[in-house]
Amino acid sequence: MKTPIRTIITLFVCSVMITLSSCDKSASRPPVIVGYRESRIGIGMVLQIQNNSHHHLYNVRVVGRNFSEVSSASVMATKHLAPGAIVKVGWLEFGSWVPQPGETMEIYADNYLSPHISVIPKPAR
């Protein structure tokens, strides 16, 4: 009886591995470094997203979430982020949503299944 179960499990694991390998997507997070600074005109925080790899990132998107107020917003930060390049995202790009300390930022890019997650820190004073 153990042989059929083992065979079924082996076939299942193999099929999952084949499916994932053919997806052409990485299970890791986008290779970015996220920094923050206060807006120069005093409206919230600005995210500074840097491509920390030797590969180009495409369709870099940011989702901001405020779990205490149950609100969120998303924006296409850039269609192309070259190696080492930086893109900045703040209230102007989000429109009516202003990134604030304590909120969660999720950075997505094509070919990466998981987002890079960061929490906006309180500004140093």
DOZANU-897825 format. One line per field, with one value per residue: residue number from 0; residue in three letters; x, y, z of N, C-alpha, C, CB in turn. Coordinates in steps of 0.001 Angstrom, whole numbers. Glycine has a CB too. Example, Ala and Ser with C-alpha at 12.3 -4.5 7.8 and 13.67 -1.06 7.14 Angstrom:
BEGIN
nr	0,1
rest	Ala,Ser
n.X	13190,12850
n.Y	-5690,-2250
n.Z	7800,7080
ca.X	12300,13670
ca.Y	-4500,-1060
ca.Z	7800,7140
c.X	13200,12900
c.Y	-3300,30
c.Z	7800,7870
cb.X	11308,14084
cb.Y	-4473,-598
cb.Z	9046,5725
# end
This chain:
BEGIN
nr	0,1,2,3,4,5,6,7,8,9,10,11,12,13,14,15,16,17,18,19,20,21,22,23,24,25,26,27,28,29,30,31,32,33,34,35,36,37,38,39,40,41,42,43,44,45,46,47,48,49,50,51,52,53,54,55,56,57,58,59,60,61,62,63,64,65,66,67,68,69,70,71,72,73,74,75,76,77,78,79,80,81,82,83,84,85,86,87,88,89,90,91,92,93,94,95,96,97,98,99,100,101,102,103,104,105,106,107,108,109,110,111,112,113,114,115,116,117,118,119,120,121,122,123,124
rest	Met,Lys,Thr,Pro,Ile,Arg,Thr,Ile,Ile,Thr,Leu,Phe,Val,Cys,Ser,Val,Met,Ile,Thr,Leu,Ser,Ser,Cys,Asp,Lys,Ser,Ala,Ser,Arg,Pro,Pro,Val,Ile,Val,Gly,Tyr,Arg,Glu,Ser,Arg,Ile,Gly,Ile,Gly,Met,Val,Leu,Gln,Ile,Gln,Asn,Asn,Ser,His,His,His,Leu,Tyr,Asn,Val,Arg,Val,Val,Gly,Arg,Asn,Phe,Ser,Glu,Val,Ser,Ser,Ala,Ser,Val,Met,Ala,Thr,Lys,His,Leu,Ala,Pro,Gly,Ala,Ile,Val,Lys,Val,Gly,Trp,Leu,Glu,Phe,Gly,Ser,Trp,Val,Pro,Gln,Pro,Gly,Glu,Thr,Met,Glu,Ile,Tyr,Ala,Asp,Asn,Tyr,Leu,Ser,Pro,His,Ile,Ser,Val,Ile,Pro,Lys,Pro,Ala,Arg
n.X	815,2030,3585,1867,930,3297,4126,2091,2454,5060,4613,2889,4545,6524,4973,4193,6708,7504,5516,5981,8601,8203,6859,8382,8848,10158,10236,11159,11511,11278,14478,15147,16079,14628,14163,13335,12127,11195,8609,9441,7768,6358,4241,3484,5415,8173,8899,11901,12953,15300,16874,18526,20105,21716,20030,17344,14321,10858,7722,7273,5472,3708,2061,346,-569,-2768,-3404,-4771,-6645,-7894,-7323,-6062,-3803,-2645,25,1642,4945,7141,7744,10100,13005,16234,19365,20650,19328,17056,13731,11291,8514,5674,3132,2238,2420,724,-1686,-4549,-3831,-1734,1416,2242,4081,4365,2706,2291,4260,4181,6178,6077,7123,7396,7768,8340,7007,6410,5937,8203,8268,7806,7859,6905,9091,9104,9910,13262,14144
n.Y	-1207,1229,1856,2727,5190,6587,6767,8362,10725,11380,11772,13971,15946,16147,17096,19608,20849,20899,22531,24946,25514,26069,28411,30682,32598,34139,32978,34567,37876,41114,42476,44969,48024,49873,53126,55977,59330,62537,64418,67174,69348,68893,67029,64082,61032,60069,57418,55811,53857,51527,49656,46881,45058,43322,43083,44106,45581,45288,46969,48062,48236,49852,49219,50726,50350,50993,49600,50147,52104,50838,51271,51710,52125,52135,52312,52661,52649,52728,51751,50610,49793,50307,48532,49498,51919,54484,55077,57426,57698,59317,61348,62759,60976,58939,60239,60989,59769,59730,58716,57628,57484,54230,52913,50208,49254,47682,46348,45476,43592,42602,39121,38316,36625,37204,40130,42839,43834,46607,48788,52073,54101,56130,59565,60685,62945
n.Z	0,583,-1608,-3855,-2775,-2380,-5024,-6121,-4662,-5500,-8271,-8105,-6897,-8878,-11039,-10059,-9835,-12531,-13606,-12200,-13051,-15678,-15640,-15786,-13912,-11016,-7685,-5778,-4268,-5899,-6733,-5054,-3380,-866,60,2120,2301,3610,2029,-6,77,2293,2292,3269,2743,583,-1523,-2421,-4804,-5648,-8188,-7373,-8765,-11523,-13558,-15699,-14580,-15088,-15487,-12812,-9942,-7276,-4279,-1766,1598,4278,7096,9478,8839,6823,4039,708,-2082,-5463,-7860,-11019,-10957,-12727,-16108,-16845,-15138,-14964,-14253,-11131,-11276,-10013,-8919,-7927,-5761,-4671,-3074,-5309,-7456,-6541,-6465,-4880,-2547,269,1184,4419,7570,9025,7292,4954,2225,-886,-3349,-6639,-9547,-12981,-13636,-11054,-8385,-5695,-3660,-2795,443,2572,5390,6012,7754,10772,10419,10988,13490
ca.X	0,2860,4128,998,897,4582,4108,1187,3123,6175,4046,2374,5682,7135,4110,4289,8015,7493,4657,6669,9776,7772,6194,9332,8764,10937,9455,11742,11005,12080,15735,15155,16335,13618,14484,12253,12459,10012,8325,10049,6748,5708,3053,3783,6750,8502,9643,12979,13108,16494,17111,19763,20575,22301,18959,16328,13014,9802,6409,7427,4249,3731,767,448,-1692,-2918,-4268,-5622,-7746,-8374,-7265,-4902,-3698,-1580,518,2731,6096,7859,7665,11440,13971,17541,20214,21172,18487,16142,12474,10710,7050,5093,1715,1924,2198,-432,-2911,-5173,-3352,-460,2159,2513,4807,3584,1985,3022,4463,4490,6755,5940,7732,7167,8592,8547,5706,6213,6348,9135,7405,8517,6992,7448,9495,8870,11067,14231,14086
ca.Y	0,2422,2145,3606,6527,7198,7073,9491,11911,11690,12344,15295,16843,16358,17952,20970,21377,21178,23700,26145,25809,26595,29701,31733,33629,33865,32979,35562,39247,41967,42878,46426,48647,50914,54169,56945,60683,63384,65214,68510,70355,68516,66189,62661,60485,59697,56169,55802,52442,51333,48310,46413,43886,43559,42781,45143,45282,45844,47207,48163,48783,50030,49206,51225,49898,51476,48577,50682,52832,49954,51973,51354,52765,51533,53169,52144,53514,52872,50584,50037,50252,49770,48173,50623,53126,54800,55751,58015,57650,60039,61694,63221,59795,58205,61019,61474,58993,60268,57743,58101,56533,53113,52225,49133,49408,46444,46662,44356,43732,41443,37920,38038,36275,37820,41539,43330,44525,47538,49661,53431,54442,57508,60391,61028,64392
ca.Z	0,640,-2934,-4637,-2182,-2693,-6460,-6321,-4121,-6401,-9491,-7776,-6706,-10204,-11858,-9517,-10208,-13973,-13799,-11723,-13869,-16974,-15439,-16114,-12880,-9822,-6451,-4881,-4358,-6784,-6091,-4907,-2086,-693,1025,2305,2734,3706,847,106,379,3547,2131,3360,2504,-793,-1637,-3384,-5133,-6472,-8709,-6758,-9494,-12842,-14506,-15862,-14005,-15929,-14885,-11364,-9371,-5824,-3594,-397,2427,5638,7673,10543,8207,5766,2759,-103,-3389,-6262,-8926,-11838,-10679,-13992,-16992,-16970,-14143,-15342,-13114,-10367,-11410,-8911,-9226,-6718,-5761,-3533,-3172,-6653,-8299,-6039,-6650,-3653,-1404,748,1995,5774,8407,9549,6220,4283,788,-1600,-4651,-7566,-10864,-13837,-13455,-9637,-7824,-4387,-3612,-1778,1404,3427,6187,6057,9118,11233,10051,12039,13799
c.X	850,3386,3189,938,2183,4633,3244,1841,4265,5673,3520,3511,6349,6285,4138,5615,8076,6660,5362,7870,9385,7094,7088,9242,9570,10030,9997,11117,11828,13328,15856,15561,15345,14082,13331,12842,11156,9845,8894,9028,5893,4455,3479,5232,6911,9313,10716,13316,14290,16597,18492,20300,21223,21285,17983,15029,11959,8491,6469,6208,4378,2295,1025,-780,-1621,-3919,-5185,-6822,-8403,-8454,-6014,-4944,-2584,-1213,1581,3894,6886,7689,9008,12368,15295,18341,20807,20319,17528,14884,11889,9198,6546,3634,1329,1623,962,-1743,-3432,-4698,-1956,247,2573,3320,3868,2828,2893,3075,4850,4992,6736,6696,7425,8189,8974,7182,5395,6626,7474,8277,8259,7498,7666,7808,9080,10093,11957,14202,15169
c.Y	1259,2804,3019,5035,7269,7603,8292,10783,12337,12320,13756,16301,17150,17279,19402,21598,21730,22416,24971,26496,26379,27952,30873,32900,33190,33914,34007,36937,40037,42462,44404,46816,49799,51863,55155,58297,61450,64151,66609,69607,69951,67681,64724,62302,60131,58409,56345,54332,52296,49873,47873,45159,44303,43281,43949,44670,45987,45931,47174,48911,48873,50014,49659,50807,50512,50538,49121,51441,52029,50720,51537,52138,52068,52467,52407,53104,53781,51605,49881,50656,49550,49390,49419,51881,53259,55458,56233,58050,58333,60350,62121,62044,59007,58949,61501,60734,59465,59217,58340,57059,55470,52344,51216,49391,48059,46826,45388,44653,42470,40357,37638,37800,36997,39290,41768,44169,45380,48386,51032,53774,55853,58325,60689,62532,64750
c.Z	0,-729,-3765,-4079,-2506,-4171,-6748,-5831,-5032,-7691,-9257,-7645,-8044,-11066,-11378,-9931,-11698,-14259,-13377,-12581,-15223,-16859,-15826,-15136,-11674,-8602,-5464,-5105,-5371,-6059,-6001,-3488,-1984,406,1100,2680,2835,2395,1038,398,1583,3423,2108,3081,1026,-739,-2694,-3629,-6080,-6890,-8234,-7467,-10805,-13944,-14579,-15215,-14843,-15163,-13359,-10817,-7856,-5321,-2173,371,3814,6297,8757,9968,7088,4440,2012,-1408,-4150,-7405,-9710,-11645,-11954,-14814,-17108,-15935,-14428,-14099,-12445,-10400,-10223,-9465,-7905,-6856,-4494,-3785,-4581,-7581,-7855,-6279,-5315,-2400,-1015,1613,3342,6553,8981,8478,5525,2788,197,-2984,-5487,-8858,-11658,-13528,-12011,-9008,-6520,-4418,-2605,-842,2345,4185,6275,7506,9489,10868,11249,12265,14749
cb.X	-923,4012,4409,-400,690,5736,3596,-154,3649,6982,2927,1559,6700,7337,2672,4154,9106,6944,3358,7107,10617,6833,5761,9098,7292,12099,9456,13261,11041,11246,16934,13769,17847,12223,15798,11254,13467,10121,6806,10791,5854,5380,2274,2918,6998,9296,8705,14233,11805,17771,17004,19532,19419,23548,18220,16106,12932,9621,5406,8773,3031,4456,83,613,-1707,-3391,-3435,-4807,-7247,-9758,-7277,-4862,-3427,-2010,1087,2320,7007,9362,7178,12000,13473,18323,21342,22511,17683,16828,11472,11269,6526,5865,1377,3081,3433,-264,-3984,-6669,-3344,-683,3403,1194,5527,2617,1436,2371,5553,3236,8211,4449,9277,7233,9834,9308,5637,7009,5152,10357,6553,9483,6727,6424,10997,8590,10603,15674,12731
cb.Y	5,2213,847,3023,6446,6230,5868,9252,11639,10422,11455,15245,16225,15017,17425,20961,20366,19969,23546,25958,24556,25620,29844,32223,33909,34867,31585,35635,39941,43166,42302,47014,49138,50298,54891,56464,61385,64363,65273,68845,70580,69716,66561,61921,59238,60844,54977,56627,51860,51770,48268,46122,42910,42689,41483,45482,45723,44998,46172,48893,47921,51361,47780,52761,48368,52994,47464,51605,54157,49360,53516,49827,54307,50147,54504,52009,52878,53170,50998,50251,49964,50792,47233,50950,53082,55725,54801,59441,56173,61332,62801,64054,58886,57931,60192,61354,57475,61588,57256,58418,57268,53613,53239,47767,50478,45492,47233,44070,43977,41841,38043,39211,34799,37064,42424,44173,43506,48431,49058,54464,54290,57571,61698,60554,64793
cb.Z	1196,1594,-3673,-4692,-655,-2356,-7261,-5589,-2697,-6716,-10020,-6481,-5730,-10923,-11839,-7968,-9864,-14765,-13020,-10288,-14058,-17638,-13988,-17531,-12484,-9680,-5816,-5079,-2971,-7290,-6863,-5247,-1937,-350,648,3393,1748,4915,568,-1171,-840,4284,829,2425,3391,-1532,-1986,-2876,-5769,-5710,-10285,-5268,-9756,-13040,-14104,-17369,-12505,-17192,-15383,-10976,-9760,-5421,-3635,-367,2531,5691,8235,11461,7659,6139,2962,-379,-3262,-6806,-8359,-13369,-9613,-13750,-18376,-18394,-12674,-16189,-13569,-10856,-12737,-7866,-9990,-6463,-5850,-3260,-2191,-7211,-8268,-4563,-7369,-3768,-1728,1554,1234,6509,9541,10568,5198,4566,485,-1687,-4513,-7865,-10760,-15324,-14265,-8922,-7600,-3310,-3260,-2407,2215,2599,7628,5475,9277,12786,9421,11659,14385
# end
